[in-house]
């Protein structure tokens, strides 16, 4: 019997329009009625992930920033966090500056960037249609190095995005020389940088400690490289049909795509026993 399902957002629960289908909502609701914990497990900052946790009615913890922070859904209390040392964040920042690539930093619930572009621009535009409590706080800073020095114990991760995949690989190769960090991708055009050991899988292990739910009673559903750690931890790992091949190869089962209610199909099969 599965007692917890951890669900990625982008490319998994969300379709290409960043929406949750009615079938997905219904299956999740029925799982929660059976007492199954439904944990949103995302690379997004907490406020960006909470928006969708609210939409599905989950009152369970939210794993954000690829596992760097776990927040209680009900009151926003931080259950667990792993902040970067200032010197580590400065090393990462200097590599980004050296290559001249776009990047943003998640510091607490705030997205820091030196210019709006890629993800930060999308969040900025989305904020216009959201109530104030659901908006992602975006701060455009003049000097990222000075900003990082002024906010110790707040940085959770860096995200580097580039349309030039060859350049992206070069930046990633440079970044992977740092021993204090882990690097992984959540989409074909990006990679993300967290403290060594931070992952969605390690966050699920924290929930095992908190709730006493063993890994064998957990399901993890995702689509990309940053989901593999939770695939390796959970008793049942499910990749989306639209997922990256590296994620599909690591999964126990492949469900339908995010455009074809793959999350609902997985929940119906493994939790609701609908075949």
Protein Blocks (a to p, Z undefined) as FASTA:
>chain_A
ZZbdcddfehplpcfkopacfklmmmmmmmmmnopacddddfbdfklmmmmmmmnopabd
cdeehhpaccdfklopafbdcdddfklmmmmmmmmmmnopacdddehjbccdfbdchjlm
mmmmmmmmpcfklpccddddfblmlmmmmmghkbfbdcdddfblmlmmmmmmmmmmpmkb
ccddfbfkbccdddehiafklmmmmmmmmnopafklpccddfbfklmmmmmmpmbdcddf
kbcfklmmmpmbdcddfklommmmmmmmmmnonZZ
